[in-house]
Each structure stands twice: as structure tokens, then as C-alpha cells.
């Protein structure tokens, strides 16, 4: 009887230790909503970042309000709040700053 209890305790400890090891060392991303929410940058900051990116020809990633991301360069400034964004040689997008959530340098 004692041997059976020791065997059960050993098995329980082995399972618990293995489970803890896996939980602490591996990330399986089992959660459904692991998407981090990016806060919208203030309009003045977006304006400064867009103008600087345009003037210095920086490659940037812009995140739109619908969380769609575009990678490319600002190639033309139409007015204070409107820019032409080049994604590739065949795809250009006219973007107003109020459509953008964030601008990140690549």
C-alpha cells in the first residue's frame, strides 16, 4: 500500500514539475486575442513624423486605424495633412494623417 502511495506521489510530482517547466520555458500562444493594441499617436506627432520621414526619405511602417499595416515611403506631400505613400512600384496610396494610427521607422 505504501509503495503504491509513493508511486502516485512520484507520478503527481513528475507531472506537475514537467507542466511547470513547459509553462515557464515555452510559449505556445494558446490565447486567441494576443494582438497588442497600438494606441493612436497624437495628430501633431503624426504630422512631425510624416514630414520628417518625407524630407529624409525614410522607409517606414504605418499602421492605419483599422490595424492594416503598410511598409513604404512618403514620396509627396499634397498639403499639411495629406501625403502620397509608395508601397511598391505599382501601389501608391493617398493618406491623410487622420487615417493613421502610428508611424514607425524601419
N, C-alpha and C positions, 0 to 999 in steps of 0.2 A: 504494500500500500504506500509506504514511504517513498519507494523508488518511483512509483507512478506519479506522486505529487511532485517530486524533484524533476522528473521528466517534463511534466506540464509547466512548471515554473521556468525551466530552462527554455522550453519552446516559446512560452509567452515572452520572456526576456529577449530571446533571439529575434522574434517578430517585431517587438517594439523597438529594439535597437536598430534593426535594419530599416524599418519605416522612418525612424528619426534621421538616420543617416541620409536616406534618399531625399527626405523633405528639406534637409539642411544644405545639401550639396547639388541638387539637380532642380532645374526649373522647367517644368513641363508645360507651363502656360495653360493650365486647365480652365482658367476663368474665361468667361465669354466676353466681358467688357474690360479688356486690358488696355484699350485705346486711351492714351492720355489726352486730356482736353487741353488744347493750346488756347491761352487767353488772347483776346484781340488786343493788338498794340494800339496805343492812342494815335489818333489821326495825325497829330503833329510829328510824332516819332516815325510813323509810316512815310510821311512826306519827306522828312530828312533822310531816311534810309533809301527811299526810292530815288531821290535826287542824287545822293552820293553814289549809289550803285550805277545810275545812268552816266554821271560825269566820269567816273573812274572805270567804266565798262566791266564791272564786277559780274561774275556768274553767281546767281542767287537761286534760292528755292522760295517761292511764295506759296503761302497757304491761304486758300480762299475761304470765305465764310462757310461754305459747305464742306470744308475739310479736304477739298481736292487740292493736290499739290502740283505745281508746275516748276520745272527746272529750266532756267534760261537766262536771258539778259534783257534789260531795258534798253531799247535801241532808239527811242524817240520820245520826247516829252511834248504832248499836244497842248496841255495847259497845266496849271498848278496841280490839279488832281487827276490828270489823265495821262497815261503812258502807253506806248506800244511795246509789248513784251514779245521777244522772239524765243520760241521754244526750240525750234529747229529750222532748217532752211525752207520747209514747206508750211510751217504753222506759226502764225503770228496772232496775238490776241491784244485787243484794246482793253486796257484795265483801268478802272477808276479806283482810287485809294479806298473808297468806302466799301469795295468788294473784297478787300484783302484783310485777312486776319493777322498775318505776320510775314516778315521778310527775313530770311536767314542767309548769310553769306556761305558760299560753298567752298 
